[in-house]
């Protein structure tokens, strides 16, 4: 359990799944589980190229192509769709992003990037122990690449319920900035 599984399904089947999830989330007969839909069963459509049908209805904001932000060209247009309860782990995106929230709300917590010299920490030593050994070595507060997906841009730390015994350096991470999109 808890691992990431990737599957291909027809988009219509995914929409049917979302309808089912909405119906089950509204089922108050299972209040002990927070509704009828358990969050560990969420199927999240992630990192897909924007569908041709949607691309025809979408005009990128000028700052995506005029050079004022990022590279100045629209090199990828991706879509993410998730039902209520979808949570992405702490990660960094290698591409520039614009987030648009069309339905419901999304909470995003932003953390500053690590310095260029920071190396992923694969030991159990804390930052304080590292400082005693070598005051110049950078430490990864986020434990990037050590999460369950194995992706180098995904952190092992659950920012909503951090395990400071397992990830002690996260206590010393700069404070994140949390925003709510509605």
Secondary structure, DSSP 8 states (H G I E B T S, - for coil): ----------HHHHHHHHHHHHHHHT-GGGGGGTSSS-GGG---EEEEE--HHHHTT----GGGTSSSSTTSS----EEEE--TT----SB--SS-------SS-EEEEE-----TT-----SS--HHHHHHH-TT----SS-BT-STT--TTBBS--TTS--TTT-GGGGGS---EEEEE-
